[in-house]
Amino acid sequence: MTEREVIIRLRGIRNQFGSQVVHEDLDLDVYRGEILGVVGGSGTGKSVLLRTIAGLQKPAAGSVDVLGTDVLTADEDTRQALENRWGVMFQDGALFSSLTVRENVEVPMRAIEGLDPEIRSELADLKISMVGLQYLAGDKYPSELSGGMRKRAGLARALALDPDIVFLDEPTAGLDPIGASAFDQLIRGLSHSLGLTVFLVTHDLDTLHATCDRIAVLAERKVLVTGSMKDMLKVEHPWVHEYFHGPRARAAASEGSAEPGEKGN
C-alpha cells in the first residue's frame, strides 16, 4: 500500500492565553487530498488550531510544517509564497462590506504582480461560478446576500489563488438543513474535482457524515483520536462516545449511511 503524503504536520503544539492552556503537546498529520473534520467540545480550541496552522496564531511551543515548509521559521518571502497555496473561509465569510462579491474575490489576486485587471475580474467570475453563485451575484454587496450566499462568496475568495489547501471554520453554521446539505455537497465536489485538501472545523454531525474522509477529535488539550466515522463509533472516551452515539448522531447516521466518498460525486 502506497504511503500517503502528509502535507500538514503538527508536533508538540502548545497554545495558551495567559495562564489558560488550550493545547498541550498536540500532534496531528493531515494527508494530501483528504477532507479532515475537526471536532471537540466547547473550549477545546478547534478554531485556534485552524488559526495556528494558517499562521494567524503563533503557538507557545511546537512546530508547524505545511507543504514541506516550517511555517514558524520561514522568512517573509517563503511565508508569503506558502500562504498563496492555501485559502481560508471564516465562519461568517469575513467579506469586506464595502466591496462587491467580485471585488472581494479579487482581493487575494491583487498580490499577483502584472495581472491584468480584466483577467482578474474574469477569474473572479469563474470562482464565483465554481461555488454555485449566479453571475449577477458578483455585482452585489455582502449586505445584499443571504447567509448561504455569503458563505459561498467567502469560499470563492478562499479559492481565488487555486490553493492546495482550504481551511473552513464552521462552514455550515447558521444555515438551514437544506442549505447546509447543499454546502456539504459543494465542498465534497470541489475537493474531488480540484484535488483540494480540506481542513474543516465543524460541530455538525451531518457534515461529518456527508463530507469528511477522516475525523480528528480534540479533547484533553490534544488530538485524542483520529479515524473514520466507523472508528469514532468504537472509541470509549466519554465525550467521544456521547457525541457519536447520542440522538443527533443517530439521526445523522440514519440520513447518510454511505461512506462520504460514495456521496455527492
C-alpha positions in Angstrom: 0.0 0.0 0.0 1.4 3.4 -1.0 2.2 5.7 1.9 0.0 8.7 2.0 1.7 12.1 1.7 1.5 14.3 4.8 1.1 17.9 3.8 0.3 19.3 7.3 2.4 18.1 10.2 2.0 19.4 13.8 4.3 18.3 16.5 4.3 19.3 20.2 1.9 22.2 19.8 1.1 24.3 22.9 -1.4 27.1 22.6 -2.1 29.2 25.7 -3.6 32.6 26.5 -2.2 33.9 29.8 -2.5 31.0 32.3 -5.1 29.2 30.2 -3.5 26.3 28.2 -5.7 25.3 25.3 -3.4 22.7 23.6 -0.5 20.8 25.2 1.9 18.5 23.2 -0.6 18.3 20.4 0.3 16.2 17.3 -1.6 15.9 14.0 -1.0 14.8 10.4 -3.2 15.8 7.5 -2.9 13.9 4.3 -3.0 15.3 0.7 -6.4 15.2 -0.9 -8.4 14.3 2.2 -11.2 16.2 4.0 -10.4 16.2 7.6 -13.2 17.2 10.1 -12.0 18.6 13.4 -14.5 18.3 16.3 -14.4 18.8 20.0 -16.3 20.3 22.9 -16.5 24.0 23.8 -13.2 25.4 24.7 -11.1 22.7 23.1 -9.6 25.2 20.6 -10.9 24.0 17.3 -10.7 27.4 15.6 -7.4 28.2 17.5 -5.9 25.1 15.9 -7.0 26.2 12.4 -5.6 29.6 13.0 -2.3 28.1 14.2 -1.8 26.1 11.0 -2.8 29.1 8.8 -0.3 31.3 10.5 -2.8 33.5 12.3 -1.9 32.3 15.8 1.6 31.6 16.9 1.9 28.7 19.3 3.8 28.9 22.5 5.7 25.8 21.6 5.9 23.1 18.9 6.4 23.0 15.1 4.0 23.6 12.2 5.1 22.1 8.8 2.9 22.8 5.8 3.7 21.6 2.3 7.3 20.9 3.4 7.9 24.4 4.9 8.3 25.2 8.6 5.7 27.9 9.0 7.1 29.3 12.2 10.7 29.8 11.0 10.2 30.6 7.3 11.4 34.0 6.0 8.9 36.6 4.8 9.1 35.7 1.1 8.9 32.0 1.7 6.0 32.5 4.0 4.1 34.7 1.5 4.6 32.1 -1.2 3.3 29.4 1.1 0.2 31.4 2.2 -0.7 31.8 -1.5 -1.1 28.0 -1.6 -3.9 27.9 1.0 -7.2 29.7 1.3 -9.3 30.4 4.5 -13.0 30.7 4.8 -14.1 32.0 8.2 -17.4 31.2 9.9 -19.2 34.5 8.8 -17.5 34.7 5.4 -15.4 37.7 6.6 -16.2 39.6 3.5 -15.4 43.3 3.1 -18.7 45.1 3.3 -17.7 48.0 1.1 -16.6 45.7 -1.8 -18.8 43.7 -4.2 -18.6 40.0 -4.2 -16.4 40.1 -7.3 -14.1 42.7 -5.7 -13.9 40.5 -2.6 -12.8 37.5 -4.6 -10.2 39.7 -6.4 -8.5 40.8 -3.2 -6.1 37.8 -3.0 -5.3 38.2 -6.7 -4.1 41.7 -6.3 -0.9 40.4 -4.8 0.0 38.9 -8.2 2.1 41.4 -10.0 1.3 42.2 -13.6 -2.1 40.5 -13.6 -4.4 42.4 -15.9 -7.4 43.9 -14.1 -9.8 42.5 -16.8 -8.3 39.0 -16.4 -8.5 39.3 -12.7 -12.2 40.1 -13.0 -12.8 37.2 -15.3 -11.0 34.8 -12.9 -13.1 36.1 -10.0 -16.3 35.4 -12.0 -15.0 31.9 -12.6 -14.5 31.3 -8.9 -18.0 32.8 -8.2 -19.5 30.3 -10.7 -17.5 27.4 -9.2 -19.2 27.8 -5.8 -22.7 27.8 -7.3 -23.5 31.5 -7.3 -25.1 33.1 -10.3 -23.2 35.6 -12.4 -25.2 38.6 -11.2 -24.0 37.8 -7.6 -20.6 39.3 -8.5 -22.1 42.8 -8.6 -23.8 42.5 -5.2 -22.5 43.7 -1.8 -22.4 41.3 1.2 -25.4 43.0 2.8 -27.5 42.1 -0.2 -26.7 38.4 0.1 -28.3 35.6 2.2 -26.2 33.8 4.8 -25.7 30.9 2.5 -24.7 33.1 -0.4 -22.2 35.0 1.8 -20.6 31.7 2.8 -20.3 30.7 -0.9 -18.8 34.0 -1.7 -16.3 33.5 1.2 -15.4 30.1 -0.3 -14.9 31.7 -3.7 -12.4 34.1 -2.2 -10.6 31.2 -0.5 -10.3 29.5 -3.9 -9.0 32.7 -5.6 -5.4 31.6 -6.0 -6.1 27.9 -6.8 -4.8 26.7 -3.4 -3.6 23.2 -2.4 -5.3 23.5 1.0 -8.6 25.1 2.1 -9.3 25.9 5.8 -13.0 26.1 6.6 -14.2 27.3 10.0 -17.8 26.1 10.8 -18.9 26.4 7.1 -22.5 25.3 7.7 -23.1 27.2 11.0 -26.3 29.2 10.7 -27.6 27.5 7.6 -30.9 25.7 7.4 -30.7 21.9 6.8 -31.3 22.2 3.0 -28.6 24.9 2.7 -26.2 23.0 4.9 -26.6 19.9 2.9 -26.0 21.7 -0.4 -22.9 23.3 1.1 -21.6 19.9 2.2 -22.1 18.6 -1.4 -20.3 21.6 -2.8 -17.3 21.1 -0.5 -17.1 17.4 -1.4 -17.4 18.1 -5.1 -14.8 20.8 -5.1 -12.4 18.6 -3.1 -12.7 15.8 -5.7 -12.6 18.0 -8.8 -9.8 20.3 -7.7 -7.7 17.8 -5.7 -8.1 20.0 -2.6 -7.0 19.1 0.9 -9.7 20.4 3.3 -9.2 21.2 7.0 -12.8 21.6 8.3 -13.7 22.7 11.8 -17.3 21.8 12.5 -19.8 20.7 15.2 -22.3 19.5 12.5 -22.6 15.7 12.6 -24.4 15.8 9.2 -21.3 17.4 7.7 -19.1 14.8 9.2 -21.2 12.0 7.7 -21.6 13.6 4.3 -18.2 15.2 3.7 -15.3 14.0 5.8 -12.9 11.2 5.0 -11.4 11.3 8.4 -12.1 12.9 11.8 -9.8 14.4 14.5 -11.3 14.8 17.9 -9.9 17.5 20.3 -10.1 16.6 24.0 -7.9 16.9 27.0 -5.8 19.6 25.2 -4.7 17.4 22.4 -5.9 15.4 19.4 -7.3 12.5 21.3 -8.1 10.2 18.4 -8.2 10.3 14.6 -10.0 8.0 12.2 -13.1 7.3 10.1 -16.6 7.6 11.3 -16.6 3.9 11.9 -13.5 4.3 14.0 -15.2 7.0 16.1 -18.1 4.7 17.0 -15.6 2.3 18.7 -14.0 5.0 20.9 -15.0 4.6 24.6 -13.9 8.0 25.8 -17.0 9.6 27.5 -17.2 12.7 25.4 -16.5 10.9 22.1 -19.0 8.2 22.9 -21.7 10.7 23.8 -21.0 12.8 20.7 -21.0 9.9 18.2 -23.7 7.8 19.8 -26.2 10.5 21.0 -29.6 11.1 19.5 -28.3 13.7 17.0 -25.6 11.3 15.9 -28.2 8.5 15.3 -30.3 10.9 13.2 -27.3 12.0 11.1 -26.3 8.4 10.6 -29.8 7.3 9.5 -29.8 10.0 6.8 -26.4 9.1 5.4 -25.3 5.5 5.9 -23.0 5.5 2.9 -19.3 6.4 3.1 -18.5 10.1 2.3 -16.7 9.0 -0.9 -19.9 7.5 -2.2 -21.8 10.8 -1.9 -22.0 13.9 -3.9 -19.7 12.7 -6.7 
